[in-house]
Amino acid sequence: MRSTVRCLQASNKALLRTRSTSFIGLGRMGYQMAYNLFSKQYIQANDSHFVVCDAIPDSALSFRQRFLSEYPDAQLSIANTPEEAALVSSQIITMLPSSPQVKSVYSQAIVPTLQRIHANSSESTLCIDSTTLDVDVAREVASSVINAGAQMIDAPVSGGVTGAKAGTLSFLVGGTEEAFLVAHPLLSFMGQRIIHCGPSGAGLAAKICNNLVLGVQQIVVAEAMLLGQALGLEPSILASVINSSTGSCWASSVNNPVPFALPGKSPPCEREYEGGFATALMLKDMGLASEVAQQRHSPLPLGEAAKDIYSQVIQATPELANKDFSSVYRHLKGHERR
């Protein structure tokens, strides 16, 4: 039987809320993060309660079915709306596509709910947003949440879907020291490195800068691998050289775009570029870097060039939008043959 949050409202809501965690957004990253978080919380305290919410109802249903197949005695409900999720949980994690969705979910659902809860109650609430979004939007949202009587951190992640599944993500956190310390135990269930970068928005600033580097690196790794093959080098030999030399980087050593260039590993290129960080999301992140650089008058020549290349990838081959961004290699390889 499907359990929804309506079933919870007949019980002691205040008591239940203190041991309940809601996860809103079950995309490629959010699904794996929520699964790690809930499973480790359940093992630590089997009276914990969990709530999932997604814009695609089947995603939440699929998550619940899978989780309960492994933990049949766990209490996991589905919220039909973010408002329902916020109403029943004192810990709320969001992992959404970008700025518009975060603004909508918080301003129209979570913040009004928190205002009602905290108006006549001393209950505490922690909000964690792991979306990669505009820094100024994140600061506005955090201010609204704090004014509603809750705590909030921005905690974007690094490590991709592979890291989310393995529980080895890095969290780049922005917020007060107090909120960081409250959130740390939750984040440790999903990641290995948890870095307090500064006040609200600082985590996102760090994430945008990191992904700027990553986006540029993935393109030049693709270029180098194509050039090396044109010069007669075996991909695995060239990758070994790069990965043990000054050109070493994650884009080559973990996410190399050439099939079988990394013996013993299975990057997305060996699955037709499925299961990684979508090209459309990398384009979004490059766009965020471009926008904030323009606002701060910071030069971004390589970043702008990389953003244009990812845009060209999607325009030329739309199906690559949802493939791992290392598929830029396939795009460049197509140009090589012309």
TORKE-464045 format. One line per 2 residues: number of its first residue (from 1); for each residue x, y, z of C-alpha. Coordinates in Angstrom, 2 decimals. Example, Ala and Ser with C-alpha at 12.3 -4.5 7.8 and 13.67 -1.06 7.14 Angstrom:
% residues 2
1 = 12.30 -4.50 7.80; 13.67 -1.06 7.14
END
This chain:
% residues 338
1 = 0.00 0.00 0.00; 1.27 3.46 -0.90
3 = 1.93 5.61 2.16; 1.48 9.37 1.87
5 = 2.03 12.12 4.41; -1.73 12.34 5.00
7 = -1.37 9.12 6.98; 1.03 10.86 9.32
9 = -1.18 13.77 10.24; -3.34 11.69 12.57
11 = -0.35 10.84 14.77; 1.72 13.04 17.06
13 = 2.96 15.44 14.41; 5.43 17.37 16.57
15 = 7.14 14.24 17.83; 7.23 12.62 14.42
17 = 8.51 15.76 12.74; 11.65 15.83 14.91
19 = 12.77 12.44 13.63; 11.61 12.85 10.04
21 = 13.72 13.78 7.01; 12.29 14.90 3.68
23 = 14.18 14.76 0.39; 12.75 16.82 -2.46
25 = 14.10 16.13 -5.96; 14.91 12.59 -7.08
27 = 16.87 13.19 -10.26; 20.10 11.37 -11.10
29 = 21.93 12.91 -8.17; 19.08 13.30 -5.70
31 = 17.93 9.70 -6.00; 21.35 8.31 -5.04
33 = 21.91 10.91 -2.32; 18.54 10.23 -0.72
35 = 19.10 6.48 -0.83; 22.44 6.76 0.97
37 = 21.07 9.24 3.49; 17.96 7.25 4.37
39 = 19.66 3.86 4.49; 22.39 5.09 6.83
41 = 19.93 7.00 9.00; 17.73 3.92 9.24
43 = 20.64 1.70 10.25; 21.57 4.22 12.94
45 = 18.01 4.78 14.20; 15.30 2.47 12.91
47 = 12.52 4.68 14.28; 13.46 7.40 11.79
49 = 10.85 8.47 9.30; 11.54 9.41 5.68
51 = 9.61 11.38 3.08; 10.32 11.74 -0.64
53 = 8.86 14.22 -3.09; 9.42 14.69 -6.80
55 = 7.75 16.53 -9.64; 7.45 13.16 -11.38
57 = 5.28 11.01 -9.07; 6.56 7.75 -10.56
59 = 10.10 8.66 -9.45; 8.99 8.91 -5.83
61 = 7.00 5.68 -6.12; 9.94 3.84 -7.68
63 = 12.24 5.11 -4.94; 9.87 3.95 -2.20
65 = 9.47 0.52 -3.73; 13.20 0.00 -4.06
67 = 13.98 1.30 -0.57; 11.33 -0.84 1.12
69 = 12.48 -3.91 -0.78; 15.81 -3.54 1.03
71 = 14.45 -2.15 4.32; 10.93 -3.58 4.59
73 = 10.33 -2.26 8.12; 11.35 1.32 7.32
75 = 8.82 4.15 7.50; 8.94 5.95 4.15
77 = 6.12 8.11 2.83; 5.54 10.04 -0.37
79 = 4.68 13.74 -0.23; 2.54 14.99 -3.09
81 = 3.90 18.53 -2.72; 6.95 20.24 -1.17
83 = 4.53 21.87 1.30; 3.53 18.45 2.61
85 = 7.19 17.43 2.87; 8.06 20.55 4.89
87 = 5.05 20.13 7.15; 6.08 16.70 8.45
89 = 9.89 16.94 8.57; 12.34 18.98 10.62
91 = 15.14 18.20 8.16; 14.51 19.13 4.53
93 = 16.96 18.51 1.71; 16.35 19.81 -1.81
95 = 18.18 18.81 -4.99; 16.51 20.63 -7.88
97 = 17.40 21.50 -11.49; 18.28 25.21 -11.11
99 = 17.38 28.66 -9.81; 13.73 28.90 -11.02
101 = 12.77 25.61 -9.36; 14.49 26.54 -6.09
103 = 12.76 29.93 -6.00; 9.40 28.33 -6.70
105 = 9.69 25.44 -4.24; 10.91 27.62 -1.38
107 = 8.88 30.81 -1.92; 5.59 29.10 -2.78
109 = 5.76 26.02 -0.55; 8.51 25.61 2.01
111 = 8.82 29.17 3.39; 5.04 29.72 3.88
113 = 4.84 26.33 5.61; 7.76 27.21 7.90
115 = 6.13 30.53 8.74; 3.00 28.72 9.90
117 = 4.95 26.10 11.86; 7.27 28.50 13.64
119 = 4.66 31.18 14.35; 3.27 29.19 17.29
121 = 5.99 26.66 17.98; 9.57 26.39 19.16
123 = 10.26 23.50 16.77; 13.55 23.66 14.90
125 = 13.94 23.11 11.15; 17.04 22.70 9.01
127 = 16.95 23.23 5.25; 19.79 22.03 3.03
129 = 19.79 22.95 -0.65; 22.27 21.04 -2.81
131 = 21.14 22.55 -6.10; 23.73 24.35 -8.21
133 = 22.13 27.73 -8.82; 22.74 31.47 -8.95
135 = 24.56 32.70 -5.85; 22.31 35.73 -5.36
137 = 19.16 33.60 -5.64; 20.56 31.21 -3.04
139 = 21.23 34.08 -0.64; 17.70 35.46 -1.13
141 = 16.16 32.05 -0.46; 18.34 31.50 2.63
143 = 17.31 34.89 3.99; 13.63 34.01 3.58
145 = 14.08 30.65 5.30; 15.98 32.18 8.21
147 = 13.34 34.92 8.59; 10.75 32.13 8.79
149 = 12.51 30.77 11.88; 14.59 27.96 10.37
151 = 18.26 27.36 9.60; 19.60 26.93 6.08
153 = 22.80 26.09 4.24; 23.65 25.88 0.57
155 = 25.53 22.62 0.04; 26.23 21.93 -3.64
157 = 28.18 18.79 -4.36; 31.18 17.61 -6.35
159 = 31.70 14.01 -7.40; 28.96 13.34 -9.91
161 = 26.51 10.46 -10.03; 29.32 8.00 -9.29
163 = 30.15 9.82 -6.06; 26.49 10.16 -5.14
165 = 25.96 6.43 -5.50; 29.13 5.56 -3.58
167 = 28.50 8.11 -0.84; 31.83 9.81 -1.54
169 = 30.62 13.28 -2.54; 32.29 16.50 -1.50
171 = 29.91 19.08 -0.03; 30.79 22.75 -0.43
173 = 28.83 24.50 2.28; 27.73 28.09 2.72
175 = 25.98 29.29 5.85; 26.56 30.07 9.51
177 = 28.94 27.99 11.58; 26.02 26.87 13.73
179 = 23.98 25.66 10.75; 27.04 23.93 9.31
181 = 27.59 21.98 12.53; 23.90 20.97 12.69
183 = 23.97 19.80 9.07; 27.32 18.01 9.22
185 = 26.00 14.63 10.46; 23.42 14.51 7.66
187 = 25.94 15.45 5.00; 28.38 12.83 6.28
189 = 25.85 10.13 5.36; 26.10 11.23 1.73
191 = 29.69 12.37 1.34; 33.26 12.13 2.59
193 = 34.54 15.70 2.36; 32.43 18.46 3.92
195 = 33.97 21.89 3.54; 32.62 25.04 5.17
197 = 33.38 27.68 2.53; 31.93 30.70 4.34
199 = 28.57 32.47 4.74; 25.43 31.91 2.71
201 = 26.23 31.53 -1.00; 29.89 30.66 -0.44
203 = 29.33 26.97 -1.17; 27.77 27.83 -4.50
205 = 30.54 30.26 -5.36; 33.08 27.48 -4.80
207 = 31.00 24.98 -6.80; 30.64 27.33 -9.76
209 = 34.39 27.93 -9.84; 35.11 24.20 -9.57
211 = 32.74 23.31 -12.41; 34.20 26.08 -14.52
213 = 37.55 24.28 -14.28; 35.96 20.88 -14.89
215 = 34.01 22.01 -17.95; 37.12 23.42 -19.60
217 = 39.23 20.39 -18.69; 36.80 17.86 -20.17
219 = 36.99 19.59 -23.54; 40.78 19.76 -23.65
221 = 41.04 16.10 -22.57; 38.79 15.21 -25.51
223 = 40.98 17.29 -27.82; 44.17 15.66 -26.54
225 = 42.77 12.14 -26.86; 41.70 12.82 -30.44
227 = 45.05 14.36 -31.33; 46.96 11.50 -29.74
229 = 45.05 8.92 -31.77; 45.63 10.93 -34.93
231 = 49.34 10.72 -34.10; 49.16 6.96 -33.74
233 = 48.97 6.62 -29.94; 46.83 3.96 -28.28
235 = 44.16 5.64 -26.08; 45.09 3.58 -23.01
237 = 48.78 4.48 -23.38; 48.05 8.17 -23.81
239 = 45.62 8.18 -20.87; 48.24 6.47 -18.71
241 = 50.80 9.14 -19.63; 48.42 12.02 -18.94
243 = 47.20 10.52 -15.67; 50.71 10.08 -14.32
245 = 52.00 13.44 -15.58; 51.29 17.14 -15.21
247 = 48.14 16.87 -17.34; 46.48 14.64 -14.76
249 = 42.90 15.61 -13.87; 39.57 13.99 -13.02
251 = 38.33 14.52 -16.58; 41.05 12.15 -17.78
253 = 41.71 9.77 -14.87; 38.05 9.06 -13.99
255 = 35.87 10.47 -16.77; 38.07 9.81 -19.79
257 = 35.86 10.14 -22.88; 37.44 7.31 -24.91
259 = 36.09 3.78 -24.40; 38.63 1.37 -22.85
261 = 41.20 4.08 -22.23; 40.97 3.31 -18.50
263 = 41.45 -0.44 -17.98; 39.58 -1.67 -14.90
265 = 37.27 1.35 -14.82; 33.90 1.98 -16.42
267 = 33.41 5.66 -17.26; 30.20 6.79 -18.98
269 = 31.79 6.54 -22.44; 31.68 2.75 -22.09
271 = 27.90 2.93 -21.58; 27.20 5.16 -24.57
273 = 27.80 8.15 -22.24; 24.87 7.18 -20.01
275 = 24.77 7.61 -16.24; 27.01 10.62 -15.75
277 = 26.66 14.40 -15.47; 24.41 15.60 -18.29
279 = 25.82 17.93 -20.93; 22.79 20.18 -20.42
281 = 23.67 20.54 -16.74; 27.28 21.37 -17.54
283 = 26.05 24.01 -19.98; 23.85 25.38 -17.19
285 = 26.84 25.57 -14.84; 29.01 27.25 -17.45
287 = 26.20 29.74 -17.94; 26.11 30.46 -14.19
289 = 29.87 31.08 -14.24; 29.50 33.37 -17.25
291 = 26.70 35.39 -15.64; 28.45 35.88 -12.31
293 = 31.74 36.72 -14.04; 30.02 39.45 -16.05
295 = 28.40 40.84 -12.91; 31.76 40.95 -11.11
297 = 33.77 42.06 -14.18; 36.00 38.99 -13.99
299 = 37.56 37.79 -17.27; 36.44 34.36 -18.50
301 = 37.91 33.74 -21.98; 38.23 29.95 -21.70
303 = 34.99 29.63 -19.81; 33.07 31.50 -22.49
305 = 34.66 29.37 -25.21; 33.77 26.17 -23.32
307 = 30.19 27.34 -22.80; 29.85 27.92 -26.55
309 = 31.23 24.45 -27.31; 28.75 22.70 -24.98
311 = 25.97 24.73 -26.56; 27.14 23.60 -30.01
313 = 27.19 19.97 -28.84; 23.51 20.12 -27.89
315 = 22.48 22.09 -30.96; 24.27 19.69 -33.32
317 = 23.17 16.48 -31.57; 20.20 17.10 -29.23
319 = 20.31 13.57 -27.76; 23.68 14.42 -26.20
321 = 21.97 16.94 -23.91; 21.12 14.14 -21.47
323 = 24.33 12.19 -22.03; 27.42 12.66 -19.88
325 = 29.26 15.85 -20.76; 32.33 13.84 -21.79
327 = 30.29 13.17 -24.95; 31.84 16.42 -26.16
329 = 34.47 13.96 -27.42; 31.91 12.44 -29.78
331 = 31.00 15.91 -31.02; 34.62 16.85 -31.70
333 = 35.29 13.48 -33.30; 32.49 14.20 -35.74
335 = 34.23 17.42 -36.72; 37.52 15.54 -37.12
337 = 36.06 13.41 -39.89; 34.87 16.38 -41.93
END
